[in-house]
Amino acid sequence: MKKWILSAMLTLAFAPGISLADLLIEPGLAYRTGNYSGGTAAQSGKVTGVGLNARVAYEFPVVFVGLDLSYNFGTSTPDSGSSGDTTAVMAGPVVGASLPMLPLRFWAAYLFWDYATAKTTSAPAYDLINSGTGIKIGGGYTIIPMVSINLDYIMHTYTKYEDKLLSTTGDLNPKITGSDIMISASIPLSL
């Protein structure tokens, strides 16, 4: 009998909190620009491009917790050498807050999966992949009920590389660091 009462109390204690959670699905389109720097002029430069973002989270009355995803493509222009196509894939857990009665939201994400691939245009063409981690801090302003304009600041630290031409991998020494500003429009859907 005591186990039944304890089970009922625990169910009633946690059921209201669970029922208040919504599933947040937020697809978006983005433009990003940034700088990166490393040990050589070929490892330093600028990056610009467009991309797709998505956020999938459990949304409680004020806080949301979930996964932040981003796929970007564009152009990388090193300080030394020729520019080339680049892609970036980022993913990590996100925690955010929606301010009650205001159209503002804020979030922070730890990007445990942060890959940047640069495709060289000089002969022979090959891929150079840098991997590491990052931190994303951002905020959004809802302009109409279904559209949010967002601004993110992303800090990257790339610690490993893979050179497809030479078939080599290893640690970057010194590390390549970078920072991006990303402006996006998204549609936050609560299901």
C-alpha contacts under 8 A as a table, 3 or more apart, distances in Angstrom:
res1	aa1	res2	aa2	distance
1	M	4	W	5.15
1	M	5	I	6.39
2	K	5	I	5.18
2	K	6	L	6.12
3	K	6	L	5.04
3	K	7	S	6.02
4	W	7	S	5.10
4	W	8	A	6.15
5	I	8	A	5.08
5	I	9	M	6.13
6	L	9	M	5.14
6	L	10	L	6.19
7	S	10	L	5.23
7	S	11	T	6.10
8	A	11	T	5.11
8	A	12	L	6.15
9	M	12	L	5.20
9	M	13	A	5.99
10	L	13	A	4.97
10	L	14	F	6.23
11	T	14	F	5.49
11	T	15	A	5.67
12	L	15	A	5.33
12	L	16	P	7.07
13	A	16	P	6.95
13	A	17	G	7.97
14	F	17	G	5.52
14	F	18	I	6.40
15	A	18	I	5.15
15	A	19	S	6.11
16	P	19	S	5.15
16	P	20	L	6.33
17	G	20	L	5.30
17	G	21	A	6.83
18	I	21	A	5.51
19	S	22	D	7.95
20	L	60	F	6.13
20	L	61	P	7.11
21	A	58	Y	6.00
21	A	59	E	5.31
21	A	60	F	4.65
21	A	61	P	7.43
22	D	58	Y	5.63
22	D	59	E	4.95
22	D	60	F	6.49
22	D	190	S	5.93
22	D	191	L	5.79
23	L	56	V	7.36
23	L	57	A	5.93
23	L	58	Y	4.80
23	L	59	E	5.95
23	L	190	S	5.55
23	L	191	L	5.10
24	L	55	R	7.41
24	L	56	V	5.55
24	L	57	A	4.98
24	L	58	Y	5.84
24	L	59	E	5.91
24	L	188	P	6.66
24	L	189	L	5.61
24	L	190	S	4.63
24	L	191	L	6.41
25	I	54	A	7.27
25	I	55	R	5.85
25	I	56	V	4.73
25	I	57	A	6.72
25	I	188	P	6.04
25	I	189	L	5.20
25	I	190	S	6.51
25	I	191	L	7.73
26	E	53	N	7.97
26	E	54	A	5.37
26	E	55	R	4.95
26	E	56	V	6.45
26	E	186	S	6.25
26	E	187	I	5.37
26	E	188	P	4.28
26	E	189	L	5.86
27	P	52	L	7.49
27	P	53	N	5.77
27	P	54	A	4.39
27	P	55	R	6.58
27	P	186	S	5.59
27	P	187	I	5.84
27	P	188	P	7.09
28	G	52	L	5.81
28	G	53	N	4.90
28	G	54	A	6.08
28	G	184	S	6.50
28	G	185	A	5.49
28	G	186	S	3.88
28	G	187	I	6.38
29	L	50	V	7.49
29	L	51	G	5.89
29	L	52	L	4.86
29	L	53	N	6.10
29	L	184	S	5.45
29	L	185	A	5.58
29	L	186	S	6.45
30	A	50	V	5.45
30	A	51	G	5.02
30	A	52	L	6.05
30	A	53	N	6.93
30	A	182	M	6.46
30	A	183	I	5.57
30	A	184	S	4.00
30	A	185	A	6.54
31	Y	48	T	7.65
31	Y	49	G	5.83
31	Y	50	V	4.35
31	Y	51	G	6.35
31	Y	182	M	5.63
31	Y	183	I	5.39
31	Y	184	S	6.26
32	R	47	V	7.95
32	R	48	T	5.63
32	R	49	G	5.51
32	R	50	V	6.09
32	R	51	G	7.82
32	R	180	D	6.45
32	R	181	I	5.59
32	R	182	M	4.17
32	R	183	I	6.34
33	T	46	K	7.48
33	T	47	V	5.65
33	T	48	T	4.32
33	T	49	G	6.63
33	T	180	D	5.52
33	T	181	I	5.58
33	T	182	M	6.60
34	G	46	K	5.70
34	G	47	V	5.29
34	G	48	T	6.51
34	G	178	G	7.14
34	G	179	S	5.51
34	G	180	D	3.99
34	G	181	I	6.10
35	N	44	S	7.50
35	N	45	G	5.72
35	N	46	K	4.41
35	N	47	V	6.15
35	N	178	G	5.50
35	N	179	S	5.72
35	N	180	D	6.61
36	Y	43	Q	7.43
36	Y	44	S	5.23
36	Y	45	G	5.49
36	Y	46	K	6.21
36	Y	47	V	7.77
36	Y	176	I	6.80
36	Y	177	T	5.57
36	Y	178	G	3.90
36	Y	179	S	6.52
37	S	40	T	7.95
37	S	41	A	7.96
37	S	43	Q	5.90
37	S	44	S	3.94
37	S	45	G	6.45
37	S	176	I	5.57
37	S	177	T	5.53
37	S	178	G	6.20
38	G	41	A	7.49
38	G	43	Q	4.94
38	G	44	S	5.49
38	G	174	P	6.35
38	G	175	K	6.11
38	G	176	I	4.34
38	G	177	T	6.50
39	G	43	Q	6.47
39	G	44	S	7.75
39	G	173	N	7.52
39	G	174	P	5.65
39	G	175	K	7.54
39	G	176	I	7.42
40	T	43	Q	5.20
40	T	44	S	6.60
41	A	44	S	5.10
41	A	45	G	7.51
41	A	78	P	6.87
41	A	79	D	5.22
41	A	80	S	5.16
42	A	45	G	7.53
42	A	78	P	5.44
42	A	79	D	6.06
42	A	80	S	4.98
42	A	81	G	6.34
43	Q	78	P	6.63
43	Q	79	D	7.78
43	Q	176	I	7.08
44	S	78	P	5.48
44	S	79	D	5.68
44	S	80	S	7.89
45	G	76	S	7.26
45	G	77	T	5.54
45	G	78	P	4.02
45	G	79	D	4.83
46	K	76	S	5.84
46	K	77	T	5.22
46	K	78	P	6.32
46	K	79	D	7.87
47	V	74	G	7.19
47	V	75	T	5.71
47	V	76	S	4.39
47	V	77	T	6.21
47	V	86	T	7.99
48	T	74	G	5.55
48	T	75	T	5.55
48	T	76	S	6.70
49	G	72	N	6.64
49	G	73	F	5.42
49	G	74	G	3.77
49	G	75	T	6.22
50	V	72	N	5.61
50	V	73	F	5.73
50	V	74	G	6.22
51	G	70	S	7.17
51	G	71	Y	5.47
51	G	72	N	3.89
51	G	73	F	5.95
52	L	70	S	5.85
52	L	71	Y	5.29
52	L	72	N	6.31
53	N	68	D	7.75
53	N	69	L	5.73
53	N	70	S	4.40
53	N	71	Y	6.41
54	A	68	D	6.15
54	A	69	L	5.13
54	A	70	S	6.37
55	R	66	G	7.23
55	R	67	L	5.79
55	R	68	D	4.61
55	R	69	L	6.10
56	V	66	G	5.60
56	V	67	L	5.36
56	V	68	D	6.69
57	A	64	F	6.13
57	A	65	V	5.18
57	A	66	G	3.72
57	A	67	L	6.10
58	Y	64	F	5.50
58	Y	65	V	5.47
58	Y	66	G	6.08
59	E	62	V	7.52
59	E	63	V	6.11
59	E	64	F	4.17
59	E	65	V	6.64
59	E	190	S	7.78
60	F	63	V	5.25
60	F	64	F	5.77
61	P	98	S	7.98
62	V	97	A	5.47
62	V	98	S	5.19
62	V	99	L	6.42
62	V	100	P	6.81
63	V	95	V	7.32
63	V	96	G	5.65
63	V	97	A	4.38
63	V	98	S	6.33
64	F	95	V	5.81
64	F	96	G	5.19
64	F	97	A	6.07
64	F	98	S	7.85
65	V	93	P	7.52
65	V	94	V	5.79
65	V	95	V	4.63
65	V	96	G	6.54
66	G	93	P	5.67
66	G	94	V	5.30
66	G	95	V	6.66
67	L	91	A	7.09
67	L	92	G	5.64
67	L	93	P	4.50
67	L	94	V	5.42
68	D	90	M	7.97
68	D	91	A	5.54
68	D	92	G	5.45
68	D	93	P	6.00
68	D	94	V	5.78
68	D	109	A	6.97
69	L	89	V	7.75
69	L	90	M	5.81
69	L	91	A	4.51
69	L	92	G	6.86
70	S	88	A	7.81
70	S	89	V	5.77
70	S	90	M	5.12
70	S	91	A	6.43
71	Y	87	T	7.34
71	Y	88	A	5.78
71	Y	89	V	4.69
71	Y	90	M	6.61
72	N	87	T	5.52
72	N	88	A	5.07
72	N	89	V	6.54
73	F	85	D	7.42
73	F	86	T	5.63
73	F	87	T	4.24
73	F	88	A	6.36
74	G	85	D	5.78
74	G	86	T	5.36
74	G	87	T	6.46
75	T	83	S	6.78
75	T	84	G	5.63
75	T	85	D	4.63
75	T	86	T	5.39
76	S	83	S	5.52
76	S	84	G	5.48
76	S	85	D	6.09
76	S	86	T	5.80
76	S	118	A	7.08
77	T	81	G	7.95
77	T	82	S	6.72
77	T	83	S	4.30
77	T	84	G	6.73
78	P	81	G	6.05
78	P	82	S	6.80
78	P	83	S	6.26
82	S	120	T	7.68
82	S	121	T	7.16
82	S	122	S	7.35
83	S	120	T	7.27
83	S	121	T	7.25
84	G	118	A	6.60
84	G	119	K	5.57
84	G	120	T	5.19
84	G	121	T	5.69
85	D	118	A	5.95
85	D	119	K	5.24
85	D	120	T	7.15
86	T	116	A	6.98
86	T	117	T	5.44
86	T	118	A	4.43
86	T	119	K	6.05
87	T	116	A	5.73
87	T	117	T	5.22
87	T	118	A	6.73
88	A	114	D	7.27
88	A	115	Y	5.52
88	A	116	A	4.34
88	A	117	T	6.31
89	V	113	W	7.49
89	V	114	D	5.85
89	V	115	Y	5.25
89	V	116	A	6.61
90	M	111	L	6.16
90	M	112	F	7.82
90	M	113	W	5.42
90	M	114	D	4.47
90	M	115	Y	6.45
91	A	111	L	5.25
91	A	112	F	6.49
91	A	113	W	5.17
91	A	114	D	6.70
92	G	109	A	6.20
92	G	110	Y	5.39
92	G	111	L	4.24
92	G	112	F	5.40
92	G	113	W	6.47
93	P	109	A	5.53
93	P	110	Y	5.88
93	P	111	L	7.03
94	V	107	W	6.75
94	V	108	A	5.66
94	V	109	A	4.15
94	V	110	Y	6.77
95	V	107	W	5.59
95	V	108	A	5.66
95	V	109	A	6.45
96	G	105	R	7.16
96	G	106	F	5.43
96	G	107	W	3.83
96	G	108	A	6.31
97	A	105	R	5.63
97	A	106	F	5.42
97	A	107	W	6.36
98	S	103	P	7.80
98	S	104	L	6.14
98	S	105	R	4.36
98	S	106	F	6.66
99	L	102	L	5.55
99	L	103	P	7.08
99	L	104	L	5.81
99	L	105	R	6.13
100	P	103	P	7.96
103	P	141	Y	5.57
103	P	142	T	5.07
103	P	143	I	7.61
104	L	139	G	7.23
104	L	140	G	5.71
104	L	141	Y	4.82
104	L	142	T	6.58
105	R	139	G	5.43
105	R	140	G	5.08
105	R	141	Y	6.61
106	F	137	I	7.87
106	F	138	G	5.78
106	F	139	G	4.17
106	F	140	G	6.40
107	W	137	I	5.96
107	W	138	G	5.39
107	W	139	G	6.16
108	A	135	I	7.36
108	A	136	K	5.57
108	A	137	I	4.47
108	A	138	G	6.36
109	A	135	I	5.79
109	A	136	K	5.01
109	A	137	I	6.53
110	Y	133	T	7.63
110	Y	134	G	6.08
110	Y	135	I	4.77
110	Y	136	K	6.48
111	L	114	D	6.10
111	L	133	T	5.41
111	L	134	G	4.70
111	L	135	I	5.65
111	L	136	K	7.17
112	F	132	G	7.32
112	F	133	T	4.94
112	F	134	G	6.69
113	W	131	S	7.61
113	W	132	G	6.72
113	W	133	T	5.93
113	W	134	G	7.92
114	D	131	S	5.69
114	D	132	G	5.31
114	D	133	T	5.17
114	D	134	G	6.51
114	D	156	H	7.59
114	D	158	Y	7.90
115	Y	129	I	6.92
115	Y	130	N	5.77
115	Y	131	S	4.47
115	Y	132	G	6.58
116	A	129	I	5.75
116	A	130	N	5.25
116	A	131	S	6.43
117	T	127	D	6.46
117	T	128	L	5.68
117	T	129	I	4.37
117	T	130	N	6.37
118	A	127	D	5.71
118	A	128	L	5.28
118	A	129	I	6.43
119	K	125	A	6.95
119	K	126	Y	5.77
119	K	127	D	4.61
119	K	128	L	6.50
120	T	125	A	5.21
120	T	126	Y	5.64
120	T	127	D	6.48
120	T	128	L	7.87
121	T	124	P	7.73
121	T	125	A	5.36
121	T	126	Y	7.83
122	S	125	A	5.57
126	Y	163	D	7.90
126	Y	164	K	6.06
126	Y	165	L	5.55
127	D	163	D	6.48
127	D	164	K	5.39
127	D	165	L	7.08
128	L	161	Y	7.11
128	L	162	E	5.86
128	L	163	D	4.79
128	L	164	K	6.16
129	I	161	Y	5.50
129	I	162	E	5.04
129	I	163	D	6.53
129	I	164	K	7.96
130	N	158	Y	5.94
130	N	159	T	7.31
130	N	160	K	5.71
130	N	161	Y	4.43
130	N	162	E	6.53
131	S	158	Y	5.14
131	S	159	T	6.24
131	S	160	K	5.28
131	S	161	Y	6.24
132	G	156	H	7.32
132	G	157	T	5.62
132	G	158	Y	4.13
132	G	159	T	5.27
132	G	160	K	6.52
133	T	156	H	6.07
133	T	157	T	5.59
133	T	158	Y	6.55
134	G	154	I	6.89
134	G	155	M	5.35
134	G	156	H	4.34
134	G	157	T	5.98
135	I	154	I	5.70
135	I	155	M	5.27
135	I	156	H	6.78
136	K	152	D	6.53
136	K	153	Y	5.74
136	K	154	I	4.40
136	K	155	M	6.50
137	I	152	D	5.61
137	I	153	Y	5.36
137	I	154	I	6.50
138	G	150	N	7.08
138	G	151	L	5.53
138	G	152	D	4.07
138	G	153	Y	6.14
139	G	150	N	5.65
139	G	151	L	5.62
139	G	152	D	6.58
140	G	148	S	6.02
140	G	149	I	5.45
140	G	150	N	4.09
140	G	151	L	6.35
141	Y	148	S	5.43
141	Y	149	I	5.34
141	Y	150	N	6.43
142	T	145	P	6.57
142	T	146	M	7.52
142	T	147	V	5.82
142	T	148	S	4.12
142	T	149	I	6.25
143	I	147	V	6.07
143	I	148	S	5.96
143	I	149	I	7.05
144	I	147	V	5.46
144	I	148	S	7.34
146	M	187	I	5.46
146	M	188	P	6.54
146	M	189	L	7.60
147	V	185	A	6.70
147	V	186	S	5.72
147	V	187	I	4.89
147	V	188	P	7.06
148	S	185	A	5.63
148	S	186	S	5.22
148	S	187	I	6.18
148	S	188	P	7.20
149	I	183	I	7.47
149	I	184	S	5.90
149	I	185	A	4.66
149	I	186	S	6.60
150	N	183	I	5.72
150	N	184	S	5.10
150	N	185	A	6.10
150	N	186	S	7.51
151	L	181	I	7.23
151	L	182	M	5.80
151	L	183	I	4.77
151	L	184	S	6.56
152	D	180	D	7.98
152	D	181	I	5.81
152	D	182	M	5.04
152	D	183	I	6.52
153	Y	179	S	7.15
153	Y	180	D	5.81
153	Y	181	I	4.87
153	Y	182	M	6.47
154	I	179	S	5.44
154	I	180	D	5.04
154	I	181	I	6.47
154	I	182	M	7.73
155	M	177	T	7.51
155	M	178	G	5.84
155	M	179	S	4.49
155	M	180	D	6.65
156	H	177	T	5.47
156	H	178	G	4.95
156	H	179	S	6.02
157	T	175	K	6.76
157	T	176	I	5.93
157	T	177	T	4.55
157	T	178	G	6.59
158	Y	161	Y	7.95
158	Y	172	L	7.43
158	Y	175	K	5.82
158	Y	176	I	5.09
158	Y	177	T	6.17
159	T	171	D	5.77
159	T	172	L	5.10
159	T	173	N	7.65
159	T	175	K	5.23
159	T	176	I	6.83
160	K	169	T	7.33
160	K	170	G	5.64
160	K	171	D	4.38
160	K	172	L	5.18
161	Y	169	T	5.52
161	Y	170	G	5.63
161	Y	171	D	6.28
161	Y	172	L	6.35
162	E	167	S	7.21
162	E	168	T	5.76
162	E	169	T	4.29
162	E	170	G	6.80
163	D	166	L	5.68
163	D	167	S	5.54
163	D	168	T	5.27
163	D	169	T	6.29
164	K	167	S	4.84
164	K	168	T	6.96
172	L	175	K	5.09
172	L	176	I	7.22
